[in-house]
Amino acid sequence: MRKRHLTSFFNKYTSSGMGKKRKLAFDILAEIMDEQEINNNSSEITSIFIDQLKELNPNEYNPHLDSTLSSLQALMQHEQIKNEFIKQGGLERLTTFIRDGDPNKQSHKQLEDALKILWSCTFNNPEALNKLKQDQILMTRVNHLLEKSKQNENITLEKAAEGLIWKVEKEEKFLEEQAAEQEKKKQEKKRKAQELGIEEDEEEDETQKYDCMVSYSWADMDLAHRIFKHLTEKLGYRVWLDQEQMHGSTIEAMANAVESAEFILMCMSETYKRSANCQSEAEYAFNRKKHIVPIKMKKDYVPDGWLGFILGTRMYIDFGTYDFDKAIQLLDNEIQLQKKKRKDAKEAA
């Protein structure tokens, strides 16, 4: 049934007015399909959600929208779904919902998932990002949602709004500031070398503030914190980790941590792949050409999609298969090996 009649089966029930069956169909659709099934059926699957969005009246409350957006947001981890969603006009339909909808008819969960979907659309998609940048009315509304969520202490809605604002309004400016700061340091290093009468390359390199930055999903918090504690207390590493996770650091603080760390420990799991926040961290580190050390958090987990692309041919440390002591030793060995390789390459240059 899954292989041959999957799409028609779910189309029947997701189009149904029967609330419980409809929600169950959406939930199953988002949960059970693997990457290959998604790729083979991406156009048809996406059209199910687009058809639901077409029926929306942004000035009326739609209780079924919770299931539609929640399941669609889970599926946006798949590049094929994301590309089809944009191709089939989903971006415009969601921006209309957020921008023009009656705030009194929109639930916080609907807004949170809608913002996360738009945020996911911006990853490695300059065209979608530019469309959102040009929609000033939309972004004014998103900034208003951010302020309201802070006042109401709605952390999850706040994070979703902050993530979209970061990609659309702040990331480019932040990168320009980073480039300017690096150029300033370069010129200062050159001036200092001239004053000391030495070659510039002989000047001691500035060390990173952190050895490692840990990027992890909230669902993997216990193991991530255990790794952090061992690295800092037993092995003496300087490690940045968002101790508060959902209630803590801003995305800009994350970006600063990535910039300030020599290695990014990417804690891979299914929940990591599904998180827009985790994808934002991983793709920022990847695009900044940081040294990523992948860590597999669950036994038998196989990274695919965007996470598999970032993993590439990198060796990963398997905390799911090995006991903790063995895995942490392998992690320490890998970090020390990569430190030596970087040092040897610099000396040979």
N, C-alpha and C positions, 0 to 999 in steps of 0.2 A: 504494500500500500504506500509506504513512504516513497519508494522509488518511482512508481508508475503513475499513481493517482494523487500525489501529495498536493499539488497546487489546486486542482479542482475540488479536492476534499475541503481544504481550508478556505477556499473562495466561497464555498457553499455556507460554511458556518460563520465566517467573518462578515458575510453580507446579511446574516440573519439578524432579526430583531431580538432574538432570545438572548438576554444579557449574559447568563452564566455560560451557555454554550459558546457564545461569541467570544467572551473573555478567555475561556479555556483554549479555544482554537488559536487565538492570537498568542497566548503564552506558550503553547506547544510549538507553534511555528517558530518562535524566536529561540526556543530552547533546543529542539532535537536535531535541527538540520546542521550538517557539517559543511565545511568550506566548499567541497566539490558540489554538493547539492545546491548550495547557494549560487555558485557560479553558473550551474546548468539551468537554473530557474530564476535568475535574478530579475529579469524583465517582468515576468508574470507575478512573482512575489511582490515586487514593488508596486505594480499596478493595483494590487488589492488595497494597499494602503493609500495610494493616490486617489482611488475611487472613493474611499471613505472621507478623505480630506475635501474632495470636490463637493460633497454633500453638506459641508459645514456652513452654518450661518454664524458668522463671528459675533453676532449680537444676541445669540441665544445660547443657553447652557446646554451642552451635549454631554450627557453622562457616559456615553460610549467612547468618547474621545480619550478618556483615561487609559483604556486598554489599547486603543490604536497607537497612541503616542508612546506608551511604555514599551510595547513590543517593537515598534519601529526603532526606538532609541537603542534597544538591545541589538537589533540587526545592523545598525549603522557602523558596527565594528568591521563589517565586511565591505571592502572597497567596491565590489561589484554593485552591492545594494546602494551604497552612497552615490556612486556615479549614475546609476539608473534613477535614483530619487531626484538628483539635480536635472538630469536629462528630461524626465517626465514632468517637470514643473513643480516639484515638491517644495523647492526653496521659496518660490514666490507665494505658494499657498500658506506656508508656515509664517513667513514674514507678514503677510496680510492678517493672519490670526493674531499675532503678537501686537502688531502696529495698530490695527484698526478695530480689534475686538473690544467688546464691552468688558471692562475690568471686573464688573460685578457678576459677570457670567463665566468667568474663567477661574478654574481652581488653581491653587498653587502648584499642584502636581502636574497639571496640564502645561502650565507655563514653564516649570522646571524641565520637563522632558522636551518641550518644543525648543527651548534655549540650548539644551544639550545636543539636539539634532543639528541645529544651525552651527553650533560650535564644531561638531564633527565634520560638517561639510567644508570647513575652512582648512582642514589638514591637507597639505600638499595639493591644494586646489586653488590656484591664484584667481581663476575666473570667478568662483563662488565668493572668495574673499573680497574681491573688488566690487562685486554686486552689493555686498553688505556694507562696505565702506561708503558707497555712494548713497545709501539709504539713511539720511540723517534723521528722518522722523523715527525710523525703527530704532536707531541707536539712542536717541533721546528717551524713547520708551524703555529700552533695556537699562539705561542708567537710572531711570526712575524706579524700575523694579529692584535694582541693586540697593538703592537707598531705602526703599520700603522694606525689603527683606532684612536689612541690617536693623532697622527700627523694631521689626517684629521678631527678630532673632530666628528667622527661618534660614538655617545654615545651608541646607541643600539648594534652595533657590538662590541664595546669595552666591554660592560657589558656581552655579551654572551661569548666572549673569556675569560674574567676574571673569569667567573663562572666555565667554564670547567677547566681552569688552577688551580683554587682553589681546586676543588675536586681531580684532578689527581696528582698535584704536591705539593700543599701547606697545605691542611687541616691536613694531618697526622703529618707533622712536627709541625704545630701550636699546635695540641693537645699534642704532646710530650713536647713542651715548656711550655704549661699550667700545665701539670703534674709536671714538674720540678720546676716551680715557686710555686705551691701549697706545694710541699714537702719542699722547702726552707722556706716558711712561717711557716710550721708546726714545723720545727726544731728550727726556731727562737723563736716561741711561747714557745716551750718546754724549751729552754735555758733561756728565760726571766722569766718563772715561777720558775725555779730552783734558779735563782739569787734572786728572791723575797721571796723564801721559801714558796711558795703556791702550791696547787694542780693545775695541768695544766688546768683542766676543770673550775677552778675558774677564770682563766684569761678571761677578757672581750673579747667576740667574735668580730672579725673584721666585720664591717658593709659593706654591698654592696654599691658600688658607686651610683647605681640607685635603686629606688624602682621598676620601671617598664621600660620595653622596648616595644615599639609599633611596631609590624610587620604588614604591611598593603600593599595593592595593590595601584598603582598609581591612578587607576580609583576611589578608595574610599578615595582619599586624603582629600577632604573637611571635611568629617565626622571624619576622623582620626586626622586631625589637630585640629578640634573643641574639641575632647576628650582630646587631649594632652594639649590644652590651659586651659581647665577647671581643669584638674588634677593638673597642675603646678601652675596656677594663683589663683584658688579658693580653692583648697584643699591642696596645699603645697607639693605635691609629687615631687620627683626627677625622671624625666622621660627622657629616651633617645628616640628620634625619628629622622629619617633621613629627615631633613627639605627639602633637595634638591631632594630626591628620585632618579630620573634617573641621575641627574648630580652630585650627591654628593658622599656619602661614598662608600668606597670599601667594598668587602665582608669580608675582614679581620677586618675592623672597625665594621661591623655587628657582627662578631663572638666575638669580644672583648666586644661589648655592651651586648650580650647575657650572657657572662661570668660575667659581672659586674652588672647584674640586678637580683633582687629577683624574679620578676614576668615577664612573657612574655605575653603581650596582643596580642592575635592572631586574627586579624580582618578578619573573614571569609566571603567570597563572591565567586561568580563564577569566577570573574577575579583573585581573590587571588589563587584559586585552579589551574587556568590555567598558572600561572606565575612560571617559573622555579626559578626565584629569590626568590619568596615567599616560594616555596616549600623548597628551600635550607635553608632559615631562620627557617622555622617551624621544619624541620627534624633535623637541627642542635640542636635546643633547646630541642626537644624531646629526641634525642640520648644523650644529656648531662644531661638528667633527671631534667631539669629546671621546675619550677612550671608554667604551662601554664593556662592562664585565657582566654577562647574563647569568642569572641564577634561576634554576628551575625549582619552584616551590612545591610542586605536587608530583607524585609518582605518576608516570605514564602520560603526563601532559605533553602535547605536541604543539608548539607555537605555529600558527599559520597566519594568513592575512597580513595586515600591516606589521604585526609583531614578528612574524616569521621573516618579513623583509628586513627589518632592522637587525634581527639575529644573524641573518646571512650565514656565513661560514664560521662565525665566532664560536670558540669553545665555551660551553656553559658549565657551571658548577651545579651538580644535581643533588639538592638537598632533599628531594623526594625519594631518591633511591638509597643514598648513603645515610648512615647515622650522622648525627650532628657533628660529633668530634672529627669524623673523617672528612665531612664536607667542608667544615670551617678550615681544616688544614689545607685542603685543596684550594680553597679560596685565598688563603694567605699565600700559598705557593704561587698562584696565578698572579696576584697583585705584585709580589716581589719579582717574579719573572718579567712582567711587563715593565716594571720600574727599571730593571737592569737593561732591557732591550732599548728603552727610550734613552737611558744614559749612554749606552754604548753607541747608539746612532748619533747622538749629539756630539760625542767625542770624536767620532769618525768623520763628521761633516767638516 
